[in-house]
Amino acid sequence: MNILSLFVLLPIIMMAGVWLSRTLGQIRGVMVIGASCLLALSVWLTVSFLSLRAGGDVSPMLYTASCVWYAPLRISYAVGVDGISVLMLLLSSIIVFTGTFASWRIAQAKSYFLWYCLLAVGVYGFFISVDLFAMFMFYEIALIPMYLLIGVWGSGRKEYAAMKLTLMLMGGSALLLIGILGIFFGSGAQTMNVLEIAALNNIPLEVQKIFFPFVFIGFGVLGALFPFHTWSPDGHASAPTAVSMLHAGVLMKLGGYGCFRVAIYLLPDAAEELSWIFLILTTISVVYGAFCACVQTDLKYINAYSSVSHCGLVLFALLMMTRTSCTGAILQMLSHGLMTALFFALIGMIYGRTHTRDVREMRGLMQVLPFLSVGYVVAGLANLGLPGLSGFVAEMTIFVGSFQHTDLFHRVCTLLACTSIVITAVYMVRVVGRMLYGRCTDEHHLALTDATWDERLVVICLICAVAGMGLAPFWLSDLIGEGVGSILANG
């Protein structure tokens, strides 16, 4: 069996284990063992991939394997990874592992973890696939569980949020399917393998210009592309903690990854011709999302609109189509995935104690919840791009790469996107100052207890990842660079 297929097989085995479990302890044991195995497998894959590259293997994808699935349409179960895919798998494993502990006290644990594992199957399958149909199938598998995870285990307007998310993402899937079929038939209906289509490089420009918007918008809806972003804040606000972590930390990355791996890689000429249209939309996403976060009072909505801004920055950097900016976009995916998972974990822990997410109703939490408060400050500093943390590395790489364009249009867009740094600082400092500092006068809040062992484990793991990425970013950028270079070279 190909090693990459274990990323799909392990969550399926976890589902079977959870189904057969009879007690809460057994369910937790299955999830912890399975999530730990996935994390260990992703770490091993990263080390092995680096050693193969250091040994001189320059193949575009490693660990490739393919078997025919449906011959009439050239559909195969084809897998392979480059540096970008490897890091996306590592990110997914970290979020699945920490999300398991963040769900330690979830109600109806068996049903919840069954859907949680199915979501993981879709995410992992998407990142290892190099066949267009397989990617689309795993993409759909990742979306389906979100409806129930939010609609059943969520809070607030959970039914509305779940329905809105599902309908908008399914609408994006419809556009995506049209785009995939356009690529397949436009390339001569020879194969659905991404690498083989890219090698053929025979899709006419007129065909590319028709189907590029379908593919980019189809994936862009999941990446919170303006004006298709409105499902994201409602979905985040209503989702349970671990689902918010996986949703913002990993699921939204499928959008940026798909735009780069499929739209820009397979339709490079159209991407060059039409990028200005989507650059305008992504610039709006970056600035609009940051301004919206400034006026929110609900902690989850603040982080949700912050995610709209940061995910918009990913698409913005990809459309700049320089090696530096695209490397920054992948770094931003990693950085945002880690810090937004940390944010949502902390928000869930604070909400579980205070029973409110309204910053106007909280004051002086640093006195009573010092561990959680310090964690929130670290997440906030990473969000606004403090040097030494992951946000600084990603955003600086994006802006340096984007400014390499010398024409007025690209530089104006870059300068507008840069303003999001200042706006982010405004809402982060406001929230931290209002919620954590000052004198706590609420008697209920004075009686609160700080983080438990499982909560501390989640926060420490994510803080270490955020700080590790900020302090040692060069091996990441080197790993990403070769994948970025091969994709951009196809143009």
Buried (B, 14 or more C-beta within 10 A) or exposed (E): EBBBBBBBEBBBBBBEBBBEBEEEEBBBBBBBBBBBBBBEBBBEBBEBBBEBBEEEEEEBBBBBBBEEBEEEEBBBBBBBBBBBBBBBBBBBBBBBBBBBBBBBEBEEBBBBBBBBBBBBBBBBBBBBBBBBBBBBBBBBBBBBBBBBBBBBBBBBEBBEBBBBBBEBBBBBBEBBBBBBBBBBEBBEEEBBBBBBBBEEEEBEEEBBBBBBBBBBBBBBBBBBBBEBBBBBBBBBBBBBBBBBBBBBBBBBBBBBBBBBBBBBBBBBBBBBBBBEEBBBBBBBBBBBBBBBBBEBEBBBBBBBBBBBBBBBBBBBBBBBBBBBBBBBBBBBBBBBBBBBBBBBBBBBBBBEBBEBBEBEEBBBBBBBBEBBBBBBBBBBBBBBBBEEBBBBBBBBBBBBBBBBBEEEEBBEBBEBBBBBBEBBBBBBEBBBEBBBBBEBEBEEBEEBEBBEEBBBBBBBBBBEBBBBBBEEBEEBBEBBBBBBBBBBEBE
